[in-house]
Amino acid sequence: MDLLLDAVVTGVLLGCFYAAVSIGLSVSFGLLDVPHVAHPAFLVLASYGVYFLNDSYDIDPLLAGLLITPLLFVFGLAAYRLYYETFERRGTDAAVRGIAFFFGVAFIIEVLIILHFGVDQRSVTASYIGKSWRFGDMRIPLRLMVAFAVATGLTVLLAAYLSRTFMGRAIRAVAQDEEAVRLMGANPVRIKQWAFGIATAVLGIAGALLIIVAPVEPTLDRAYIGRTFCVVVMAGLGSMTGTLIAAIILGVSETIVLTMFGASWAPAISFALLLGVLAVRPQGLLGRR
């Protein structure tokens, strides 16, 4: 029972971290219907940006994540514009071709990281890395507590932006009925481009959390592509609250399986949960029919 309690607590903290790394995909894939399979590669690229600032200028990883956020926003704007001009405006097969496009982008990012940083794992230094808090017999890594707090705050802020601001409501409107938005005089392409920029910008913080939680290496995106899509689809496409709930479910499930059955079974749990949710509730936990 002590091991199970430890697994549940660690799983909740880990799940909030999964929410942070998945919330951008919830916007780009869930709301914009862009097959953004390069999302984990963008995440790893952001982590290496954080590593560079921390290693070269001794900047705190979270502050470094904030500093690279504007650059990632511009990068997201350019990436969506290229995707739109090349694929989306040309017909209904944009999704199929877009998958190949983003797989190519992910491969290019991985190669560029290897050429510049090598294949070795990279990590950052901060006062909260390597320490832990003790609650009775339970020991919780401080880095997971930091990831939990920042990830929860990021999810709440993005959910508030999408529901309470004019541009946020415009993004949701485009997701529901693009033609109606166009008839009202708005430009759906610009709204989607702005939303994709935001989805990429939040990876600055998510990338900082990724390298805080554990060292990174160039091919780490392959380990997160299944987890992030699992969280987004389980949540119900475009649901920020659902993303947080689904991520916590995944985190707790992974840690329990890891504790009870070993590490070899843990990676499969995301796909098992995804198949189970799709079989019982195809629209996701908080998705609409």
ABEGO torsion letter per residue (X at the ends): XAAAAAAAAAAAAAAAAAAAAAAAAAAAAAAAGBBBAAAAAAAAAAAAAAAAAAAAAGBBAAAAAAAAAAAAAAAAAAAAAAAAAAAAAAEAAAAAAAAAAAAAAAAAAAAAAAAAAEABBBBBBBAABGBBBBBEABBBBAAAAAAAAAAAAAAAAAAAAAAABAAAAAAAAAAABAAAAAAAGBBAAAAAAAAAAAAAAAAAAAAAAAAAABBBBAAAAAAAAAAAAAAAAAAEBGBAAAAAAAAAAAAAAAAAAAAAAEAAAAAAAAAAAAAAAAAABAAEAABBX
